[in-house]
Amino acid sequence: MRRIGYGRLSPYLETFQQLVPDPTDPSKTIRSPQFQASAEFRHAVDLYLFDKQLRLLFLDAIERIEVALRVDLAHTLGKRDPWAHRSVQFLDSRRATIPLKNSGRPRHDVWLDKADNAIRRSQEEWVADFFNTYSSDLPIWMAVETWDFGTLSWLLEMAHPNDRFAIAKQYGLLPDTFVSWIRCLAFVRNISAHHSRLWNTGMVNQPAVPKPFEAATVVHIGTAPIQRTRVYGAATVASYLVKKLSAQTSWSGRMREHWLAFPHMPLANAGQGGFLTGWNTLPIWA
């Protein structure tokens, strides 16, 4: 406990707290400070340790997908213009000019501020060398190396429709499917990078269910809502994409073995993460 801290462990303790009627609305329930009779402190610690390894597994997969996406965006958009990312004329003008709710500013303007801030914050020597030598902005094949996964996902979503199609086609997917999968994994990466609870968290960005001709091994995530609203859907699309990048990858097997080793305890189980009975026999995990 002294090495983990109460604040970090508390999301795992919630799983074992009693649910009682909400005094302000009896039709709802809230968590009580009291724990259920079968709960033990070690159960929360076991969940925390399980989740820690889960985050590391996801970061391993997402790193590979992120590196590939950098290359995809650089090559595809760079064919239009070395600075295609900086001008709406080379992007999907409809998506790029949508005003954001919180600021009212065009989406691309907000994105470009974030992208440029990442470049300014970069400590890479090659970035400083470029600006010491040239007076232009970084071309896209260099700029992509300074951006995080979230910034890349925004650009993918704003890319010219033909460019989105070309990139998604490399993975056998339709553009909207691929964009939704990348947004889902960007959400997972954010949780993982901040060491937050992942194993049963709700997915803000849920992965789209692909058509059978796109990814037949992933279609099953549409058969039960919990498979997409929890982490199982994200794990499935990560498995698909990593296999596209490397047919010999061991990642799918490592994720399968990790969930099969879910710690035995009352009140918590793999199904709460969307890993329903029989999931491990599906081809995506082979």
C-alpha positions as CSV (number, residue, x, y, z in Angstrom):
1,M,0.0,0.0,0.0
2,R,2.8,2.4,0.8
3,R,4.4,1.7,-2.6
4,I,1.1,2.2,-4.5
5,G,-0.9,4.8,-2.5
6,Y,-4.5,5.0,-1.6
7,G,-5.5,7.3,-4.5
8,R,-4.1,4.9,-7.1
9,L,-5.6,1.9,-5.4
10,S,-9.1,3.4,-4.8
11,P,-10.5,2.7,-8.3
12,Y,-9.9,-1.0,-7.7
13,L,-11.4,-0.9,-4.2
14,E,-14.6,0.4,-5.7
15,T,-15.3,-3.0,-7.2
16,F,-15.8,-4.4,-3.8
17,Q,-17.9,-1.7,-2.1
18,Q,-21.5,-2.2,-1.3
19,L,-24.1,-0.5,-3.5
20,V,-26.9,1.3,-1.6
21,P,-29.9,3.4,-2.7
22,D,-29.1,7.1,-3.4
23,P,-30.8,9.2,-0.7
24,T,-31.6,11.9,-3.3
25,D,-33.0,9.4,-5.8
26,P,-34.0,6.0,-4.6
27,S,-34.2,4.7,-8.2
28,K,-30.4,5.0,-8.4
29,T,-27.6,3.4,-6.3
30,I,-24.3,4.8,-5.0
31,R,-21.2,3.2,-3.5
32,S,-21.2,2.8,0.2
33,P,-17.9,3.2,2.3
34,Q,-18.7,-0.4,3.5
35,F,-17.3,-3.3,1.6
36,Q,-19.1,-6.5,0.7
37,A,-18.6,-9.4,3.1
38,S,-16.6,-11.6,0.7
39,A,-14.1,-8.8,-0.2
40,E,-10.5,-8.8,0.9
41,F,-7.9,-6.1,0.6
42,R,-5.6,-8.4,-1.4
43,H,-8.3,-8.7,-4.1
44,A,-7.9,-5.0,-4.9
45,V,-4.1,-5.3,-5.0
46,D,-4.4,-8.3,-7.3
47,L,-6.7,-6.3,-9.6
48,Y,-4.2,-3.4,-9.6
49,L,-1.3,-5.7,-10.6
50,F,-3.4,-7.4,-13.3
51,D,-4.3,-4.0,-14.7
52,K,-0.7,-2.8,-14.6
53,Q,0.4,-5.6,-16.9
54,L,-2.7,-5.1,-19.1
55,R,-1.7,-1.4,-19.7
56,L,1.9,-2.5,-20.5
57,L,0.6,-5.0,-23.1
58,F,-1.6,-2.3,-24.7
59,L,1.3,0.1,-24.8
60,D,3.4,-2.5,-26.6
61,A,0.8,-2.9,-29.3
62,I,-0.1,0.7,-29.6
63,E,3.5,1.7,-30.0
64,R,3.7,-0.5,-33.1
65,I,0.5,0.9,-34.5
66,E,1.5,4.5,-33.8
67,V,4.8,4.1,-35.6
68,A,3.1,2.6,-38.6
69,L,0.5,5.4,-38.6
70,R,3.2,8.0,-38.6
71,V,4.6,6.5,-41.8
72,D,1.2,6.1,-43.4
73,L,0.3,9.8,-42.8
74,A,3.7,11.1,-43.9
75,H,3.8,9.1,-47.1
76,T,0.1,9.6,-48.1
77,L,-0.3,13.3,-47.2
78,G,3.2,14.1,-48.3
79,K,2.4,13.1,-51.8
80,R,0.0,16.0,-52.0
81,D,2.3,18.6,-50.5
82,P,5.2,18.6,-48.0
83,W,3.1,20.7,-45.7
84,A,-0.3,19.2,-46.4
85,H,-1.1,19.0,-42.7
86,R,-1.0,22.8,-42.4
87,S,-3.6,23.7,-45.1
88,V,-7.3,22.8,-45.2
89,Q,-7.1,22.7,-49.0
90,F,-5.2,19.4,-48.8
91,L,-7.5,17.9,-46.2
92,D,-11.2,17.1,-45.8
93,S,-12.4,20.7,-45.7
94,R,-15.8,19.8,-44.2
95,R,-14.2,17.9,-41.2
96,A,-11.4,20.4,-40.8
97,T,-13.5,23.4,-40.5
98,I,-16.1,22.1,-38.1
99,P,-16.3,24.5,-35.1
100,L,-15.4,22.8,-31.8
101,K,-18.0,23.1,-29.0
102,N,-15.7,24.3,-26.3
103,S,-14.0,27.1,-28.2
104,G,-16.0,27.7,-31.4
105,R,-12.8,27.6,-33.3
106,P,-12.3,25.5,-36.5
107,R,-11.1,22.0,-35.7
108,H,-8.0,22.3,-37.9
109,D,-7.0,25.6,-36.2
110,V,-7.1,23.9,-32.8
111,W,-5.3,20.9,-34.0
112,L,-2.5,22.9,-35.7
113,D,-1.9,24.8,-32.4
114,K,-1.5,21.5,-30.6
115,A,0.7,20.1,-33.4
116,D,3.0,23.1,-33.4
117,N,3.2,23.1,-29.6
118,A,4.5,19.5,-29.8
119,I,7.2,20.6,-32.3
120,R,8.2,23.5,-30.1
121,R,8.5,21.3,-27.0
122,S,10.5,18.7,-28.8
123,Q,14.0,18.1,-27.4
124,E,15.2,16.3,-30.5
125,E,18.5,17.7,-31.9
126,W,17.3,17.1,-35.5
127,V,14.4,19.5,-34.9
128,A,16.7,22.3,-33.7
129,D,19.1,21.6,-36.6
130,F,16.3,21.9,-39.1
131,F,15.2,25.3,-37.8
132,N,18.8,26.5,-37.6
133,T,19.2,25.6,-41.3
134,Y,15.8,26.3,-42.9
135,S,13.2,29.0,-42.5
136,S,10.2,26.8,-43.3
137,D,7.9,24.8,-41.1
138,L,8.8,21.1,-40.7
139,P,7.5,19.0,-43.6
140,I,5.0,16.3,-42.6
141,W,7.5,13.4,-42.8
142,M,9.5,15.1,-40.1
143,A,6.6,16.7,-38.1
144,V,4.8,13.4,-37.5
145,E,7.8,12.2,-35.4
146,T,7.0,14.9,-32.8
147,W,3.3,14.2,-32.4
148,D,1.6,11.9,-29.9
149,F,-1.0,9.3,-30.9
150,G,-3.9,11.6,-30.2
151,T,-2.6,14.3,-32.5
152,L,-2.0,11.7,-35.2
153,S,-5.6,10.4,-34.8
154,W,-7.0,13.9,-35.2
155,L,-5.1,14.4,-38.5
156,L,-6.2,11.0,-39.8
157,E,-9.8,12.0,-39.2
158,M,-9.3,15.3,-41.0
159,A,-7.3,13.8,-43.9
160,H,-8.6,14.1,-47.4
161,P,-11.2,11.4,-48.1
162,N,-9.0,9.8,-50.7
163,D,-6.1,9.7,-48.3
164,R,-8.2,8.2,-45.5
165,F,-9.3,5.5,-48.0
166,A,-5.7,4.8,-49.1
167,I,-4.4,4.4,-45.6
168,A,-7.3,2.3,-44.3
169,K,-7.1,0.0,-47.4
170,Q,-3.6,-1.0,-46.3
171,Y,-5.3,-2.7,-43.3
172,G,-8.2,-4.1,-45.3
173,L,-10.6,-1.6,-43.7
174,L,-13.0,1.1,-44.7
175,P,-12.0,4.6,-43.7
176,D,-14.7,5.1,-41.0
177,T,-13.9,1.8,-39.4
178,F,-10.2,2.5,-39.3
179,V,-10.6,6.0,-37.9
180,S,-12.9,4.7,-35.1
181,W,-10.4,2.0,-34.2
182,I,-7.5,4.5,-34.0
183,R,-9.6,6.9,-31.9
184,C,-10.5,4.0,-29.6
185,L,-6.8,3.0,-29.2
186,A,-5.8,6.7,-28.6
187,F,-8.3,6.6,-25.7
188,V,-6.7,3.4,-24.3
189,R,-3.2,4.8,-24.8
190,N,-4.2,7.9,-22.7
191,I,-5.5,5.7,-19.9
192,S,-2.5,3.5,-20.0
193,A,0.1,6.3,-20.1
194,H,-1.5,7.9,-17.1
195,H,-1.6,4.6,-15.2
196,S,-5.3,4.7,-14.8
197,R,-7.8,1.8,-14.3
198,L,-8.3,0.0,-17.6
199,W,-9.5,-3.5,-17.1
200,N,-13.3,-2.7,-16.8
201,T,-13.4,1.0,-17.6
202,G,-16.0,2.3,-20.1
203,M,-14.8,3.1,-23.6
204,V,-15.5,6.7,-24.4
205,N,-14.5,6.0,-28.0
206,Q,-15.9,2.6,-29.0
207,P,-14.5,0.7,-32.0
208,A,-16.9,0.4,-34.9
209,V,-18.1,-3.1,-35.9
210,P,-16.5,-3.9,-39.2
211,K,-18.3,-5.4,-42.2
212,P,-17.5,-9.1,-42.7
213,F,-15.5,-8.3,-45.9
214,E,-13.3,-5.9,-43.9
215,A,-12.3,-7.9,-40.8
216,A,-14.3,-11.1,-40.4
217,T,-12.4,-12.0,-37.2
218,V,-13.5,-8.8,-35.5
219,V,-17.2,-8.8,-36.5
220,H,-18.1,-10.6,-33.3
221,I,-17.5,-7.5,-31.1
222,G,-21.0,-6.4,-32.2
223,T,-22.8,-9.4,-30.8
224,A,-22.8,-8.1,-27.2
225,P,-22.7,-4.4,-26.2
226,I,-20.2,-5.0,-23.3
227,Q,-17.6,-6.2,-25.8
228,R,-17.4,-2.7,-27.3
229,T,-18.2,-0.6,-24.2
230,R,-15.4,-2.3,-22.2
231,V,-11.8,-3.1,-23.1
232,Y,-12.4,-6.3,-25.0
233,G,-13.2,-4.4,-28.2
234,A,-10.1,-2.4,-28.0
235,A,-8.0,-5.5,-27.4
236,T,-9.6,-7.2,-30.4
237,V,-8.9,-4.3,-32.8
238,A,-5.4,-4.0,-31.5
239,S,-4.9,-7.7,-32.1
240,Y,-6.1,-7.3,-35.7
241,L,-3.9,-4.3,-36.5
242,V,-0.8,-5.8,-34.9
243,K,-1.3,-8.9,-37.0
244,K,-1.6,-6.8,-40.1
245,L,1.8,-5.2,-39.3
246,S,3.4,-8.5,-38.4
247,A,1.8,-11.9,-39.1
248,Q,4.2,-13.6,-36.7
249,T,3.4,-11.4,-33.7
250,S,3.1,-13.0,-30.3
251,W,1.0,-10.2,-29.0
252,S,-2.4,-11.8,-29.4
253,G,-1.3,-14.9,-27.6
254,R,0.2,-12.8,-24.8
255,M,-3.0,-10.9,-24.4
256,R,-5.0,-14.1,-24.4
257,E,-2.8,-15.7,-21.7
258,H,-3.0,-12.6,-19.6
259,W,-6.8,-12.6,-19.5
260,L,-6.9,-16.4,-18.9
261,A,-4.8,-15.7,-15.8
262,F,-7.4,-13.2,-14.4
263,P,-7.0,-13.4,-10.6
264,H,-9.5,-15.6,-8.9
265,M,-11.7,-13.6,-6.6
266,P,-15.4,-12.9,-5.7
267,L,-17.2,-9.8,-7.2
268,A,-14.7,-9.4,-10.1
269,N,-14.2,-11.4,-13.3
270,A,-12.9,-11.2,-16.9
271,G,-16.5,-10.8,-18.2
272,Q,-16.7,-7.3,-16.7
273,G,-14.0,-6.3,-19.1
274,G,-16.1,-7.7,-22.0
275,F,-14.1,-11.0,-22.2
276,L,-17.2,-13.3,-22.3
277,T,-17.3,-17.1,-22.1
278,G,-15.5,-18.7,-25.1
279,W,-13.7,-15.5,-26.3
280,N,-10.3,-17.2,-26.2
281,T,-11.4,-19.8,-28.8
282,L,-12.0,-17.2,-31.5
283,P,-9.6,-17.0,-34.4
284,I,-8.5,-13.4,-33.6
285,W,-6.7,-14.8,-30.6
286,A,-4.9,-17.6,-32.3
